[in-house]
Amino acid sequence: MHKLVQGIHDFQANLFSSQRELFERLAKGQQPDALFITCSDSRIDPNLITQTEPGELFILRNAGNIIPPHGITTGGEQATIEFALVALGIRDIIVCGHSHCGAIEALLHIDDVRDSLPRLCAWLTHGETTRQIVLQKYADLRDDRLLSVAIQENVLVQLENLRTHPAVAAALARDALKLHGWVYKFETGQVFGYDPQHGQFLEVGQMAVGLPVAPPRRFSPQLQVI
């Protein structure tokens, strides 16, 4: 905690004073560019990897960047998505998974952690579609290779789940929203985005900016390990 408190002092004494105009403007309201849905993992920082300022991303985080389908639960995910689209008028949603994801690792071995992490396992029931796809589609893969494709498939499943939410479906029908699937790789700093033309995750920078996510993922080929 001492480190955190010292960080607050440093922020107020240095960063805040040098960017006072920005923070005063933010106090009057927000107009974020995108809703960024990612994992709670401490190693991923949406603003850092996208080099965005406060107020530019509306961020939703949970274990495994999971979005339950509409009507399954009335948790904060539904409220955040609705507010982002209806109240803030956001036109882009990014679902961003990451390498070495502990939640997806637990999902793949859920029977091994059920006793020690019962609440996590209850939450991960919303990822059962991902688990079944991976176990049936990638039976030849093991360990890190299996985890890599599971992380990618989970992003695509969550994009499908997003489409079930009324605010998302309505915005897509008006062509007022684009969905994007990303995976961030800690060890290289690379960000991979799903390219529907190739049915694969390609490094961002090699694909067209704003390329929309394809129709349902179930028609895509097997994903490559990244």
C-alpha positions as CSV (number, residue, x, y, z in Angstrom):
1,M,0.0,0.0,0.0
2,H,2.9,2.4,0.7
3,K,3.8,2.2,-3.0
4,L,0.2,3.0,-4.0
5,V,0.0,6.0,-1.7
6,Q,3.3,7.3,-2.9
7,G,2.0,7.0,-6.4
8,I,-1.0,9.2,-5.6
9,H,1.3,11.8,-4.2
10,D,3.5,11.7,-7.3
11,F,0.5,11.9,-9.6
12,Q,-0.9,14.9,-7.8
13,A,2.4,16.7,-7.6
14,N,3.6,16.0,-11.1
15,L,1.3,14.5,-13.7
16,F,-2.0,16.2,-12.6
17,S,-0.5,19.6,-12.4
18,S,1.1,19.3,-15.8
19,Q,-2.2,18.2,-17.4
20,R,-4.7,20.1,-15.4
21,E,-6.6,21.3,-18.5
22,L,-7.2,17.7,-19.5
23,F,-8.6,16.7,-16.2
24,E,-10.8,19.8,-15.9
25,R,-12.3,18.9,-19.3
26,L,-12.9,15.3,-18.2
27,A,-14.8,16.6,-15.2
28,K,-17.5,18.0,-17.6
29,G,-18.2,14.6,-19.2
30,Q,-16.8,11.8,-21.2
31,Q,-16.8,10.9,-24.9
32,P,-14.8,7.7,-25.2
33,D,-13.9,6.3,-28.6
34,A,-14.5,2.6,-27.8
35,L,-15.7,0.1,-25.3
36,F,-12.7,-2.0,-24.4
37,I,-13.6,-5.4,-22.8
38,T,-10.7,-7.3,-21.4
39,C,-9.5,-9.5,-18.5
40,S,-8.9,-8.4,-14.9
41,D,-5.4,-9.7,-15.2
42,S,-3.0,-7.1,-13.8
43,R,-0.5,-7.5,-16.7
44,I,-2.8,-5.9,-19.3
45,D,-3.3,-2.2,-19.4
46,P,-5.7,-1.1,-22.2
47,N,-4.5,2.5,-22.1
48,L,-0.9,1.6,-22.2
49,I,-1.1,-0.8,-25.2
50,T,-3.3,1.6,-27.2
51,Q,-1.5,4.7,-26.0
52,T,-4.8,6.4,-25.1
53,E,-5.5,9.2,-22.6
54,P,-8.0,9.2,-19.7
55,G,-11.5,9.5,-21.2
56,E,-10.7,7.8,-24.5
57,L,-11.6,4.2,-23.5
58,F,-14.7,3.0,-21.7
59,I,-13.3,-0.2,-20.0
60,L,-15.0,-3.4,-18.8
61,R,-12.9,-6.0,-17.1
62,N,-13.6,-9.4,-15.6
63,A,-12.0,-12.8,-15.3
64,G,-11.5,-14.1,-18.8
65,N,-13.1,-11.1,-20.6
66,I,-16.4,-13.1,-20.7
67,I,-19.7,-11.6,-21.8
68,P,-22.6,-13.8,-20.8
69,P,-25.4,-13.9,-23.5
70,H,-28.3,-11.5,-22.9
71,G,-30.8,-12.8,-20.3
72,I,-28.5,-15.3,-18.7
73,T,-27.6,-12.9,-15.8
74,T,-28.3,-9.3,-14.9
75,G,-24.7,-8.5,-13.9
76,G,-22.6,-5.4,-14.6
77,E,-21.6,-6.5,-18.0
78,Q,-25.1,-5.9,-19.5
79,A,-25.4,-2.5,-17.8
80,T,-22.0,-1.4,-19.0
81,I,-22.6,-2.4,-22.6
82,E,-26.0,-0.7,-22.6
83,F,-24.7,2.5,-21.2
84,A,-21.7,2.5,-23.5
85,L,-23.9,2.3,-26.6
86,V,-27.1,4.1,-25.6
87,A,-25.8,6.9,-23.3
88,L,-22.3,7.4,-24.7
89,G,-22.9,6.6,-28.4
90,I,-19.8,4.4,-28.7
91,R,-19.4,2.9,-32.2
92,D,-16.6,0.4,-31.6
93,I,-16.4,-2.5,-29.2
94,I,-13.1,-4.4,-28.7
95,V,-13.0,-7.8,-26.9
96,C,-9.3,-8.3,-26.0
97,G,-8.0,-11.5,-24.6
98,H,-4.3,-12.0,-23.7
99,S,-1.6,-14.7,-23.6
100,H,-1.2,-16.9,-20.5
101,C,-4.7,-16.2,-19.3
102,G,-5.3,-17.9,-15.9
103,A,-9.1,-17.8,-16.3
104,I,-9.0,-19.7,-19.7
105,E,-6.4,-22.1,-18.2
106,A,-8.8,-22.8,-15.4
107,L,-11.7,-23.2,-17.9
108,L,-9.7,-25.9,-19.7
109,H,-9.0,-27.7,-16.4
110,I,-12.1,-26.8,-14.5
111,D,-12.5,-30.1,-12.6
112,D,-9.0,-29.5,-11.1
113,V,-9.9,-26.1,-9.6
114,R,-13.6,-26.6,-8.7
115,D,-12.9,-27.2,-5.0
116,S,-10.3,-24.5,-4.5
117,L,-12.0,-21.8,-6.6
118,P,-15.7,-22.4,-6.5
119,R,-16.8,-18.8,-7.3
120,L,-14.4,-18.6,-10.3
121,C,-15.7,-21.9,-11.6
122,A,-19.3,-20.7,-11.3
123,W,-18.4,-17.6,-13.4
124,L,-16.6,-19.8,-15.9
125,T,-19.8,-21.7,-16.7
126,H,-20.4,-18.7,-19.0
127,G,-17.3,-19.9,-20.9
128,E,-18.6,-23.5,-21.5
129,T,-19.1,-22.9,-25.2
130,T,-15.5,-22.0,-25.5
131,R,-14.4,-25.1,-23.6
132,Q,-16.5,-27.4,-25.8
133,I,-15.3,-25.8,-29.0
134,V,-11.6,-26.2,-28.0
135,L,-11.9,-29.7,-26.7
136,Q,-13.7,-31.0,-29.8
137,K,-11.9,-28.9,-32.4
138,Y,-8.3,-29.0,-31.1
139,A,-8.0,-32.5,-29.6
140,D,-4.5,-32.8,-31.0
141,L,-3.1,-29.8,-29.1
142,R,-1.6,-29.7,-25.6
143,D,-0.4,-27.2,-23.0
144,D,0.6,-23.8,-24.3
145,R,-0.6,-24.5,-27.8
146,L,-4.0,-25.5,-26.6
147,L,-4.2,-22.5,-24.3
148,S,-3.3,-20.1,-27.2
149,V,-6.1,-21.3,-29.5
150,A,-8.5,-21.4,-26.5
151,I,-7.8,-17.7,-25.8
152,Q,-8.5,-16.9,-29.4
153,E,-11.7,-19.0,-29.6
154,N,-12.9,-17.4,-26.4
155,V,-12.6,-13.9,-27.9
156,L,-14.7,-15.0,-30.9
157,V,-17.3,-16.7,-28.6
158,Q,-17.7,-13.5,-26.6
159,L,-18.2,-11.5,-29.8
160,E,-21.1,-13.8,-30.6
161,N,-22.5,-13.4,-27.1
162,L,-22.3,-9.6,-27.6
163,R,-24.5,-9.8,-30.6
164,T,-27.3,-11.2,-28.4
165,H,-27.5,-8.0,-26.3
166,P,-30.4,-5.7,-27.5
167,A,-28.3,-2.5,-27.6
168,V,-25.6,-4.3,-29.6
169,A,-28.0,-5.9,-32.0
170,A,-29.9,-2.6,-32.6
171,A,-26.6,-0.7,-33.3
172,L,-25.4,-3.4,-35.7
173,A,-28.7,-3.3,-37.5
174,R,-28.3,0.5,-38.0
175,D,-24.6,-0.1,-39.1
176,A,-23.7,2.1,-36.2
177,L,-21.3,-0.3,-34.5
178,K,-18.3,-2.4,-35.3
179,L,-17.0,-5.3,-33.2
180,H,-13.3,-6.2,-33.0
181,G,-11.6,-9.3,-31.5
182,W,-8.0,-8.8,-30.3
183,V,-5.4,-10.9,-28.4
184,Y,-2.5,-9.2,-26.6
185,K,0.7,-11.2,-26.2
186,F,2.6,-10.1,-23.1
187,E,6.0,-11.5,-24.1
188,T,6.3,-9.7,-27.4
189,G,4.0,-6.7,-27.1
190,Q,2.1,-7.8,-30.2
191,V,-1.6,-7.3,-30.6
192,F,-3.4,-9.7,-32.9
193,G,-6.8,-8.8,-34.4
194,Y,-9.3,-11.2,-36.0
195,D,-9.4,-10.9,-39.7
196,P,-12.6,-12.4,-41.2
197,Q,-11.1,-12.6,-44.7
198,H,-8.5,-15.1,-43.5
199,G,-10.4,-16.6,-40.6
200,Q,-7.4,-16.0,-38.4
201,F,-5.9,-13.6,-35.9
202,L,-3.3,-11.4,-37.6
203,E,-0.9,-8.9,-36.1
204,V,-2.6,-5.5,-36.0
205,G,-0.8,-3.3,-38.5
206,Q,-1.0,-6.0,-41.1
207,M,-4.8,-5.7,-41.4
208,A,-7.1,-2.9,-42.5
209,V,-8.0,-0.4,-39.8
210,G,-11.6,-0.8,-38.6
211,L,-12.0,-4.1,-40.3
212,P,-15.3,-5.5,-38.9
213,V,-15.6,-8.9,-37.4
214,A,-17.1,-11.6,-39.6
215,P,-20.5,-13.2,-39.2
216,P,-20.6,-16.2,-36.7
217,R,-17.2,-17.7,-36.0
218,R,-18.4,-21.3,-36.3
219,F,-17.8,-21.2,-40.1
220,S,-14.1,-20.2,-39.6
221,P,-11.3,-22.7,-40.1
222,Q,-9.1,-23.9,-37.2
223,L,-7.2,-21.0,-35.6
224,Q,-3.4,-20.9,-35.6
225,V,-1.3,-20.8,-32.5
226,I,0.0,-17.3,-31.9
